[in-house]
Amino acid sequence: MSKAELVLITGSAGRVGQAAVKELCARGHRVRGFDRAATPGLEDFFIGSIQDAAAVQRAMAGVTSLIHLAATPDDCDDFAGDLVPNNILGLHHVMEAARAAGVRRIILASSGQMNDTQQVTGPFPVRAEDPVTPRYWYAATKMFMESIGYSFAQRHGISVIVARLGWCPRTRAQVEEIAAEERFRDVYFSPGDAGRFFACAVEAPTEVKWAVVYGVSRAPKQARFDLEPAKRLLGFEPREQWPQGVEVVTGAKWPEA
């Protein structure tokens, strides 16, 4: 994809969003952010909610590639009041605005929680074509997202890439959770690798019309997700493994001296 294009990132102020912004800008892309807070490192950003269809439409003007990260990122107590407005209704607003604006590529952030059982018990690595076993309601909203992504690719001819992501921690507490369990370390996704992954997805050949790929760093022990499609279709190969990159979250290398 041409670097003259404009990439919109929803959820641009979050951990993965900032990583994507940093890498895309470093590669010379034009990047616009959309989040409920200002996006560090960006002059072109909109502050708003994906529940506001009009705000999403304004942010989408002139956009040719979209990275959709904005969502409630975990299971929560209020399904109807939180997951549905952000992960279902907000998704509707984003997808329809992208279609109306003539966006040519949509990259949808899904989750490794789509294969919760298999990523624990095997067989490994989990492949995109394996049956999904969503962990709970959050992952179920990602199933909905993947389905409508496929429909947009088929019905509207938009290039849609679904990215089933590993765990890119947002807080020190999450870093400690990853450190405490082997399987979490195997699905760790460093901020650096996350940024490179989404840049590769934006730059992937136009021939990629529909794809489901996994994004994760190198596993210290067991490769739980199949990264071959991401390498073949996007040109992405992870460079880091746990605990590389956690200093972005904790402010110091892990474990700290």
Beta strands, then each sheet from edge to edge (+ up, - down):
strand 1: 6-10
strand 2: 30-35
strand 3: 45-47
strand 4: 65-68
strand 5: 105-111
strand 6: 159-165
strand 7: 210-215
sheet 1: 3+ 2+ 1+ 4+ 5+ 6+ 7+
end
